[in-house]
Amino acid sequence: MSTPESPLTNGQRPSMLICDIDGTLTDEHYGLHPDLPEAFRRLEAAG
């Protein structure tokens, strides 16, 4: 598990965790679509 000091979080505590439990966010190679991070930022900004 990642700690706040790990390079994975750049020393910050994550404010959200996104889980892809049914495979709708990833392709057949478990990669994310390149537009997903921006879509998540817009969702977060919208509240």
CHARMM-style PDB file with segment names, atoms N, HN, CA, C and O in Angstrom:
ATOM      1  N   MET     1       0.848  -1.185   0.000  1.00  0.00      PROA
ATOM      2  CA  MET     1       0.000   0.000   0.000  1.00  0.00      PROA
ATOM      3  C   MET     1       0.887   1.239   0.000  1.00  0.00      PROA
ATOM      4  O   MET     1       1.954   1.252   0.612  1.00  0.00      PROA
ATOM      5  N   SER     2       0.450   2.240  -0.667  1.00  0.00      PROA
ATOM      6  HN  SER     2      -0.418   2.230  -1.164  1.00  0.00      PROA
ATOM      7  CA  SER     2       1.196   3.485  -0.798  1.00  0.00      PROA
ATOM      8  C   SER     2       1.073   4.336   0.465  1.00  0.00      PROA
ATOM      9  O   SER     2       0.009   4.409   1.080  1.00  0.00      PROA
ATOM     10  N   THR     3       2.172   4.971   0.835  1.00  0.00      PROA
ATOM     11  HN  THR     3       3.036   4.912   0.336  1.00  0.00      PROA
ATOM     12  CA  THR     3       2.144   5.902   1.962  1.00  0.00      PROA
ATOM     13  C   THR     3       2.178   7.319   1.413  1.00  0.00      PROA
ATOM     14  O   THR     3       2.548   7.511   0.255  1.00  0.00      PROA
ATOM     15  N   PRO     4       1.798   8.331   2.216  1.00  0.00      PROA
ATOM     16  CA  PRO     4       1.821   9.713   1.716  1.00  0.00      PROA
ATOM     17  C   PRO     4       3.188  10.154   1.205  1.00  0.00      PROA
ATOM     18  O   PRO     4       3.270  11.075   0.393  1.00  0.00      PROA
ATOM     19  N   GLU     5       4.268   9.512   1.667  1.00  0.00      PROA
ATOM     20  HN  GLU     5       4.201   8.763   2.327  1.00  0.00      PROA
ATOM     21  CA  GLU     5       5.611   9.909   1.250  1.00  0.00      PROA
ATOM     22  C   GLU     5       6.056   9.211  -0.034  1.00  0.00      PROA
ATOM     23  O   GLU     5       7.138   9.503  -0.544  1.00  0.00      PROA
ATOM     24  N   SER     6       5.260   8.312  -0.556  1.00  0.00      PROA
ATOM     25  HN  SER     6       4.382   8.075  -0.142  1.00  0.00      PROA
ATOM     26  CA  SER     6       5.711   7.526  -1.701  1.00  0.00      PROA
ATOM     27  C   SER     6       5.705   8.352  -2.987  1.00  0.00      PROA
ATOM     28  O   SER     6       4.943   9.313  -3.096  1.00  0.00      PROA
ATOM     29  N   PRO     7       6.544   7.991  -3.963  1.00  0.00      PROA
ATOM     30  CA  PRO     7       6.552   8.688  -5.254  1.00  0.00      PROA
ATOM     31  C   PRO     7       5.209   8.577  -5.977  1.00  0.00      PROA
ATOM     32  O   PRO     7       4.874   9.426  -6.803  1.00  0.00      PROA
ATOM     33  N   LEU     8       4.450   7.541  -5.670  1.00  0.00      PROA
ATOM     34  HN  LEU     8       4.722   6.851  -4.999  1.00  0.00      PROA
ATOM     35  CA  LEU     8       3.159   7.349  -6.323  1.00  0.00      PROA
ATOM     36  C   LEU     8       2.209   8.505  -6.047  1.00  0.00      PROA
ATOM     37  O   LEU     8       1.410   8.867  -6.911  1.00  0.00      PROA
ATOM     38  N   THR     9       2.286   9.089  -4.853  1.00  0.00      PROA
ATOM     39  HN  THR     9       2.935   8.794  -4.151  1.00  0.00      PROA
ATOM     40  CA  THR     9       1.373  10.172  -4.478  1.00  0.00      PROA
ATOM     41  C   THR     9       2.061  11.526  -4.394  1.00  0.00      PROA
ATOM     42  O   THR     9       1.432  12.505  -3.993  1.00  0.00      PROA
ATOM     43  N   ASN    10       3.330  11.607  -4.761  1.00  0.00      PROA
ATOM     44  HN  ASN    10       3.841  10.812  -5.087  1.00  0.00      PROA
ATOM     45  CA  ASN    10       4.080  12.870  -4.702  1.00  0.00      PROA
ATOM     46  C   ASN    10       4.027  13.509  -3.325  1.00  0.00      PROA
ATOM     47  O   ASN    10       4.013  14.735  -3.213  1.00  0.00      PROA
ATOM     48  N   GLY    11       3.998  12.694  -2.275  1.00  0.00      PROA
ATOM     49  HN  GLY    11       4.009  11.698  -2.366  1.00  0.00      PROA
ATOM     50  CA  GLY    11       3.993  13.217  -0.914  1.00  0.00      PROA
ATOM     51  C   GLY    11       2.652  13.756  -0.453  1.00  0.00      PROA
ATOM     52  O   GLY    11       2.570  14.337   0.629  1.00  0.00      PROA
ATOM     53  N   GLN    12       1.601  13.582  -1.237  1.00  0.00      PROA
ATOM     54  HN  GLN    12       1.668  13.109  -2.116  1.00  0.00      PROA
ATOM     55  CA  GLN    12       0.281  14.082  -0.860  1.00  0.00      PROA
ATOM     56  C   GLN    12      -0.663  12.913  -0.618  1.00  0.00      PROA
ATOM     57  O   GLN    12      -0.489  11.827  -1.172  1.00  0.00      PROA
ATOM     58  N   ARG    13      -1.663  13.157   0.219  1.00  0.00      PROA
ATOM     59  HN  ARG    13      -1.804  14.039   0.668  1.00  0.00      PROA
ATOM     60  CA  ARG    13      -2.692  12.152   0.433  1.00  0.00      PROA
ATOM     61  C   ARG    13      -3.697  12.209  -0.712  1.00  0.00      PROA
ATOM     62  O   ARG    13      -4.196  13.285  -1.041  1.00  0.00      PROA
ATOM     63  N   PRO    14      -3.998  11.065  -1.320  1.00  0.00      PROA
ATOM     64  CA  PRO    14      -4.996  11.067  -2.392  1.00  0.00      PROA
ATOM     65  C   PRO    14      -6.350  11.529  -1.876  1.00  0.00      PROA
ATOM     66  O   PRO    14      -6.740  11.189  -0.759  1.00  0.00      PROA
ATOM     67  N   SER    15      -7.069  12.303  -2.684  1.00  0.00      PROA
ATOM     68  HN  SER    15      -6.752  12.579  -3.591  1.00  0.00      PROA
ATOM     69  CA  SER    15      -8.392  12.777  -2.268  1.00  0.00      PROA
ATOM     70  C   SER    15      -9.497  11.871  -2.786  1.00  0.00      PROA
ATOM     71  O   SER    15     -10.644  11.981  -2.353  1.00  0.00      PROA
ATOM     72  N   MET    16      -9.162  10.976  -3.710  1.00  0.00      PROA
ATOM     73  HN  MET    16      -8.230  10.887  -4.062  1.00  0.00      PROA
ATOM     74  CA  MET    16     -10.158  10.023  -4.189  1.00  0.00      PROA
ATOM     75  C   MET    16      -9.461   8.773  -4.689  1.00  0.00      PROA
ATOM     76  O   MET    16      -8.279   8.789  -5.034  1.00  0.00      PROA
ATOM     77  N   LEU    17     -10.213   7.705  -4.719  1.00  0.00      PROA
ATOM     78  HN  LEU    17     -11.172   7.692  -4.438  1.00  0.00      PROA
ATOM     79  CA  LEU    17      -9.737   6.430  -5.233  1.00  0.00      PROA
ATOM     80  C   LEU    17     -10.763   5.953  -6.246  1.00  0.00      PROA
ATOM     81  O   LEU    17     -11.954   5.887  -5.944  1.00  0.00      PROA
ATOM     82  N   ILE    18     -10.311   5.624  -7.433  1.00  0.00      PROA
ATOM     83  HN  ILE    18      -9.343   5.678  -7.679  1.00  0.00      PROA
ATOM     84  CA  ILE    18     -11.210   5.172  -8.491  1.00  0.00      PROA
ATOM     85  C   ILE    18     -10.905   3.704  -8.769  1.00  0.00      PROA
ATOM     86  O   ILE    18      -9.765   3.347  -9.066  1.00  0.00      PROA
ATOM     87  N   CYS    19     -11.920   2.861  -8.672  1.00  0.00      PROA
ATOM     88  HN  CYS    19     -12.846   3.151  -8.431  1.00  0.00      PROA
ATOM     89  CA  CYS    19     -11.769   1.423  -8.905  1.00  0.00      PROA
ATOM     90  C   CYS    19     -12.568   1.009 -10.130  1.00  0.00      PROA
ATOM     91  O   CYS    19     -13.720   1.412 -10.296  1.00  0.00      PROA
ATOM     92  N   ASP    20     -11.964   0.218 -10.969  1.00  0.00      PROA
ATOM     93  HN  ASP    20     -11.029  -0.109 -10.833  1.00  0.00      PROA
ATOM     94  CA  ASP    20     -12.625  -0.291 -12.170  1.00  0.00      PROA
ATOM     95  C   ASP    20     -13.012  -1.746 -11.920  1.00  0.00      PROA
ATOM     96  O   ASP    20     -12.313  -2.662 -12.353  1.00  0.00      PROA
ATOM     97  N   ILE    21     -14.117  -1.954 -11.227  1.00  0.00      PROA
ATOM     98  HN  ILE    21     -14.685  -1.210 -10.875  1.00  0.00      PROA
ATOM     99  CA  ILE    21     -14.483  -3.316 -10.836  1.00  0.00      PROA
ATOM    100  C   ILE    21     -15.122  -4.123 -11.961  1.00  0.00      PROA
ATOM    101  O   ILE    21     -15.160  -5.351 -11.887  1.00  0.00      PROA
ATOM    102  N   ASP    22     -15.619  -3.466 -12.991  1.00  0.00      PROA
ATOM    103  HN  ASP    22     -15.588  -2.469 -13.051  1.00  0.00      PROA
ATOM    104  CA  ASP    22     -16.278  -4.219 -14.062  1.00  0.00      PROA
ATOM    105  C   ASP    22     -15.582  -4.089 -15.416  1.00  0.00      PROA
ATOM    106  O   ASP    22     -16.100  -4.579 -16.419  1.00  0.00      PROA
ATOM    107  N   GLY    23     -14.420  -3.438 -15.463  1.00  0.00      PROA
ATOM    108  HN  GLY    23     -13.999  -3.039 -14.648  1.00  0.00      PROA
ATOM    109  CA  GLY    23     -13.650  -3.352 -16.699  1.00  0.00      PROA
ATOM    110  C   GLY    23     -14.111  -2.300 -17.684  1.00  0.00      PROA
ATOM    111  O   GLY    23     -13.724  -2.358 -18.851  1.00  0.00      PROA
ATOM    112  N   THR    24     -14.922  -1.340 -17.266  1.00  0.00      PROA
ATOM    113  HN  THR    24     -15.236  -1.294 -16.318  1.00  0.00      PROA
ATOM    114  CA  THR    24     -15.422  -0.332 -18.196  1.00  0.00      PROA
ATOM    115  C   THR    24     -14.454   0.827 -18.403  1.00  0.00      PROA
ATOM    116  O   THR    24     -14.617   1.589 -19.356  1.00  0.00      PROA
ATOM    117  N   LEU    25     -13.459   0.983 -17.547  1.00  0.00      PROA
ATOM    118  HN  LEU    25     -13.326   0.364 -16.773  1.00  0.00      PROA
ATOM    119  CA  LEU    25     -12.519   2.101 -17.672  1.00  0.00      PROA
ATOM    120  C   LEU    25     -11.206   1.706 -18.337  1.00  0.00      PROA
ATOM    121  O   LEU    25     -10.416   2.573 -18.712  1.00  0.00      PROA
ATOM    122  N   THR    26     -10.969   0.420 -18.485  1.00  0.00      PROA
ATOM    123  HN  THR    26     -11.610  -0.284 -18.181  1.00  0.00      PROA
ATOM    124  CA  THR    26      -9.703  -0.044 -19.049  1.00  0.00      PROA
ATOM    125  C   THR    26      -9.941  -0.833 -20.330  1.00  0.00      PROA
ATOM    126  O   THR    26     -11.028  -1.353 -20.579  1.00  0.00      PROA
ATOM    127  N   ASP    27      -8.875  -0.902 -21.134  1.00  0.00      PROA
ATOM    128  HN  ASP    27      -7.992  -0.479 -20.931  1.00  0.00      PROA
ATOM    129  CA  ASP    27      -8.958  -1.710 -22.347  1.00  0.00      PROA
ATOM    130  C   ASP    27      -8.536  -3.144 -22.042  1.00  0.00      PROA
ATOM    131  O   ASP    27      -8.344  -3.508 -20.882  1.00  0.00      PROA
ATOM    132  N   GLU    28      -8.395  -3.946 -23.079  1.00  0.00      PROA
ATOM    133  HN  GLU    28      -8.551  -3.650 -24.021  1.00  0.00      PROA
ATOM    134  CA  GLU    28      -8.064  -5.363 -22.876  1.00  0.00      PROA
ATOM    135  C   GLU    28      -6.672  -5.570 -22.286  1.00  0.00      PROA
ATOM    136  O   GLU    28      -6.362  -6.659 -21.801  1.00  0.00      PROA
ATOM    137  N   HSD    29      -5.830  -4.535 -22.322  1.00  0.00      PROA
ATOM    138  HN  HSD    29      -6.082  -3.651 -22.716  1.00  0.00      PROA
ATOM    139  CA  HSD    29      -4.484  -4.613 -21.740  1.00  0.00      PROA
ATOM    140  C   HSD    29      -4.423  -3.906 -20.388  1.00  0.00      PROA
ATOM    141  O   HSD    29      -3.337  -3.648 -19.871  1.00  0.00      PROA
ATOM    142  N   TYR    30      -5.584  -3.594 -19.815  1.00  0.00      PROA
ATOM    143  HN  TYR    30      -6.467  -3.805 -20.235  1.00  0.00      PROA
ATOM    144  CA  TYR    30      -5.711  -2.921 -18.517  1.00  0.00      PROA
ATOM    145  C   TYR    30      -5.137  -1.510 -18.528  1.00  0.00      PROA
ATOM    146  O   TYR    30      -4.759  -0.986 -17.480  1.00  0.00      PROA
ATOM    147  N   GLY    31      -5.071  -0.900 -19.688  1.00  0.00      PROA
ATOM    148  HN  GLY    31      -5.379  -1.325 -20.539  1.00  0.00      PROA
ATOM    149  CA  GLY    31      -4.615   0.483 -19.800  1.00  0.00      PROA
ATOM    150  C   GLY    31      -5.795   1.441 -19.772  1.00  0.00      PROA
ATOM    151  O   GLY    31      -6.883   1.111 -20.243  1.00  0.00      PROA
ATOM    152  N   LEU    32      -5.576   2.624 -19.221  1.00  0.00      PROA
ATOM    153  HN  LEU    32      -4.692   2.892 -18.838  1.00  0.00      PROA
ATOM    154  CA  LEU    32      -6.625   3.647 -19.186  1.00  0.00      PROA
ATOM    155  C   LEU    32      -6.639   4.444 -20.483  1.00  0.00      PROA
ATOM    156  O   LEU    32      -5.595   4.675 -21.094  1.00  0.00      PROA
ATOM    157  N   HSD    33      -7.810   4.855 -20.888  1.00  0.00      PROA
ATOM    158  HN  HSD    33      -8.658   4.668 -20.392  1.00  0.00      PROA
ATOM    159  CA  HSD    33      -7.928   5.745 -22.043  1.00  0.00      PROA
ATOM    160  C   HSD    33      -7.229   7.053 -21.684  1.00  0.00      PROA
ATOM    161  O   HSD    33      -7.382   7.518 -20.555  1.00  0.00      PROA
ATOM    162  N   PRO    34      -6.471   7.666 -22.589  1.00  0.00      PROA
ATOM    163  CA  PRO    34      -5.716   8.879 -22.256  1.00  0.00      PROA
ATOM    164  C   PRO    34      -6.577  10.067 -21.822  1.00  0.00      PROA
ATOM    165  O   PRO    34      -6.069  10.972 -21.160  1.00  0.00      PROA
ATOM    166  N   ASP    35      -7.846  10.089 -22.174  1.00  0.00      PROA
ATOM    167  HN  ASP    35      -8.258   9.354 -22.712  1.00  0.00      PROA
ATOM    168  CA  ASP    35      -8.719  11.203 -21.775  1.00  0.00      PROA
ATOM    169  C   ASP    35      -9.330  11.036 -20.385  1.00  0.00      PROA
ATOM    170  O   ASP    35      -9.938  11.974 -19.869  1.00  0.00      PROA
ATOM    171  N   LEU    36      -9.182   9.863 -19.770  1.00  0.00      PROA
ATOM    172  HN  LEU    36      -8.689   9.101 -20.189  1.00  0.00      PROA
ATOM    173  CA  LEU    36      -9.823   9.638 -18.469  1.00  0.00      PROA
ATOM    174  C   LEU    36      -9.327  10.553 -17.351  1.00  0.00      PROA
ATOM    175  O   LEU    36     -10.157  11.045 -16.586  1.00  0.00      PROA
ATOM    176  N   PRO    37      -8.027  10.811 -17.210  1.00  0.00      PROA
ATOM    177  CA  PRO    37      -7.616  11.710 -16.118  1.00  0.00      PROA
ATOM    178  C   PRO    37      -8.296  13.081 -16.187  1.00  0.00      PROA
ATOM    179  O   PRO    37      -8.721  13.612 -15.161  1.00  0.00      PROA
ATOM    180  N   GLU    38      -8.398  13.649 -17.375  1.00  0.00      PROA
ATOM    181  HN  GLU    38      -8.053  13.217 -18.208  1.00  0.00      PROA
ATOM    182  CA  GLU    38      -9.067  14.951 -17.509  1.00  0.00      PROA
ATOM    183  C   GLU    38     -10.552  14.830 -17.200  1.00  0.00      PROA
ATOM    184  O   GLU    38     -11.126  15.729 -16.585  1.00  0.00      PROA
ATOM    185  N   ALA    39     -11.176  13.756 -17.607  1.00  0.00      PROA
ATOM    186  HN  ALA    39     -10.710  13.025 -18.106  1.00  0.00      PROA
ATOM    187  CA  ALA    39     -12.598  13.548 -17.296  1.00  0.00      PROA
ATOM    188  C   ALA    39     -12.803  13.443 -15.789  1.00  0.00      PROA
ATOM    189  O   ALA    39     -13.774  13.988 -15.263  1.00  0.00      PROA
ATOM    190  N   PHE    40     -11.911  12.757 -15.088  1.00  0.00      PROA
ATOM    191  HN  PHE    40     -11.123  12.315 -15.515  1.00  0.00      PROA
ATOM    192  CA  PHE    40     -12.014  12.660 -13.630  1.00  0.00      PROA
ATOM    193  C   PHE    40     -11.821  14.025 -12.977  1.00  0.00      PROA
ATOM    194  O   PHE    40     -12.494  14.344 -11.996  1.00  0.00      PROA
ATOM    195  N   ARG    41     -10.902  14.837 -13.516  1.00  0.00      PROA
ATOM    196  HN  ARG    41     -10.355  14.579 -14.313  1.00  0.00      PROA
ATOM    197  CA  ARG    41     -10.706  16.186 -12.965  1.00  0.00      PROA
ATOM    198  C   ARG    41     -11.969  17.026 -13.131  1.00  0.00      PROA
ATOM    199  O   ARG    41     -12.348  17.764 -12.220  1.00  0.00      PROA
ATOM    200  N   ARG    42     -12.624  16.918 -14.290  1.00  0.00      PROA
ATOM    201  HN  ARG    42     -12.317  16.319 -15.029  1.00  0.00      PROA
ATOM    202  CA  ARG    42     -13.869  17.670 -14.510  1.00  0.00      PROA
ATOM    203  C   ARG    42     -14.971  17.199 -13.568  1.00  0.00      PROA
ATOM    204  O   ARG    42     -15.728  18.017 -13.045  1.00  0.00      PROA
ATOM    205  N   LEU    43     -15.070  15.896 -13.347  1.00  0.00      PROA
ATOM    206  HN  LEU    43     -14.455  15.231 -13.772  1.00  0.00      PROA
ATOM    207  CA  LEU    43     -16.062  15.376 -12.396  1.00  0.00      PROA
ATOM    208  C   LEU    43     -15.799  15.897 -10.991  1.00  0.00      PROA
ATOM    209  O   LEU    43     -16.725  16.300 -10.287  1.00  0.00      PROA
ATOM    210  N   GLU    44     -14.532  15.888 -10.586  1.00  0.00      PROA
ATOM    211  HN  GLU    44     -13.780  15.560 -11.158  1.00  0.00      PROA
ATOM    212  CA  GLU    44     -14.179  16.377  -9.252  1.00  0.00      PROA
ATOM    213  C   GLU    44     -14.512  17.865  -9.124  1.00  0.00      PROA
ATOM    214  O   GLU    44     -15.034  18.292  -8.094  1.00  0.00      PROA
ATOM    215  N   ALA    45     -14.221  18.650 -10.146  1.00  0.00      PROA
ATOM    216  HN  ALA    45     -13.797  18.304 -10.983  1.00  0.00      PROA
ATOM    217  CA  ALA    45     -14.497  20.089 -10.104  1.00  0.00      PROA
ATOM    218  C   ALA    45     -15.995  20.372 -10.048  1.00  0.00      PROA
ATOM    219  O   ALA    45     -16.422  21.362  -9.454  1.00  0.00      PROA
ATOM    220  N   ALA    46     -16.782  19.509 -10.660  1.00  0.00      PROA
ATOM    221  HN  ALA    46     -16.435  18.705 -11.143  1.00  0.00      PROA
ATOM    222  CA  ALA    46     -18.237  19.696 -10.661  1.00  0.00      PROA
ATOM    223  C   ALA    46     -18.864  19.337  -9.317  1.00  0.00      PROA
ATOM    224  O   ALA    46     -20.026  19.655  -9.060  1.00  0.00      PROA
ATOM    225  N   GLY    47     -18.092  18.677  -8.467  1.00  0.00      PROA
ATOM    226  HN  GLY    47     -17.148  18.419  -8.675  1.00  0.00      PROA
ATOM    227  CA  GLY    47     -18.600  18.323  -7.135  1.00  0.00      PROA
ATOM    228  C   GLY    47     -19.245  17.004  -7.151  1.00  0.00      PROA
ATOM    229  OT1 GLY    47     -19.732  16.542  -6.118  1.00  0.00      PROA
TER     230      GLY     47
END
